[in-house]
Amino acid sequence: MKKLVLAVLATAVLAGCKTSPTGRTQIALYSDQQMSEMGTASFADMKKNQPINKDSKTNAYVNCIAEKVVAVLPKEYASQNWEVVVFEDESANAFALPGGYIGVHIGLLKIATNQDQLATVLGHEVGHVIAEHSNERVSQSSILQTGMQLGSAALEMGNIQYRNEIMQGLGLGAQYGVVLPFSRSHESEADEIGLDLMAQAGFNPQESVTLWQNMGKAGSGATPEFLSTHPAPSNRIKNLQAQMSKALSEQSTAKKQGKNPQCKL
């Protein structure tokens, strides 16, 4: 039986091997439809239980930036009808879910003080989606927790006993709207993808550095990096600066194509 289980797991892993946008090998066992169903259910759950900001000016501002970032996504993602919701939560967080969902906490607007800085965050969060980090996380969880029943969490969405596993797999904590960290490799990869996306949309990539400086001042990097799954702001800044030349070139190309975002709060 042990050999059979190992054989089944090995076959599943090999079948689910993919390559991320940055060339990293990853395991993604679930279909796009399954991931979308999980994202849809989780987002509906949060909207039901988390206060939503109704200010028209704030929502127009966040949607303006989100639309610009979404427009430069690969076709299969750009063609989705993305729903953007601003939640009345004072934490400096945002998230994106498979299926076309973006959530922004109102507290983030105190840290991301202009359109370019908020585009940095939204590009990063959407980067998690197009790199299939949620799929990878749920897949890893399934391999570790359910053995041969790899597909049970996705197939039993209606069964309450799987709710925590699904929420955690998507990068969402037990408290609605609170984002659990992805692994450091996922975060760094999303930083790289997000920087490219914001630049391709015409936003100023140099503001990504300012954003993480703001995060550092706000205490985001208080936990030593070796104790956290998030890279420290100083390391994120260093990595972003290493990619800045390429990003500035992409922004220049975007500007020539007429992409000049003017989202104002």
Secondary structure by P-SEA (a helix, b strand, c coil): caaaaaaaaaaaaaaaccccccbbbbbbcccaaaaaaaaaaaaaaaaacbbbbccaaaaaaaaaaaaaaaaaccccccccbbbbbbcccccccccccccbbbbbbaaaaaaaccaaaaaaaaaaaaaaaaaaaaaaaaaaaaaacccccccccccccccccaaaaaaaaacccccccccccccaaaaaaaaaaaaaaaaaacccccaaaaaaaaaaaaccccccccccccccaaaaaaaaaaaaaaaaaaaaaaaaacccccccc
